[in-house]
Amino acid sequence: MVYKHTLKADEITEKKYTNDINKTYGTLYNIYGETASSVQFHITDSTANFLRGALYFSVNPNQDSLRPIINYLREDVIQIMETLEWEN
């Protein structure tokens, strides 16, 4: 889903997350430009669990206006990715 935004995106960056203690492995995607979604991620334990998330707003994309809230919510997504623990 991330790369469906390439037509409108100025740039898409990926940041890998690995936590061997919690057995979580994932990627955070930052999508820059006038796109419908600015932050997407997936995280897995590579065997049984998979979680995917995307940040969308119900407004026309305007990065100048949305940037503060996008940055704030991106930090929340990072916190989730860094601290997620799977229950067995």
Secondary structure, DSSP 8 states (H G I E B T S, - for coil): -GGGGTTTEEEEEEEEEEETTTTEEEEEEEEEES-SEEEEEEEE-SSS-EEEEEEE-SS---HHHHHHHHHHHHHHHHHHHHH-----
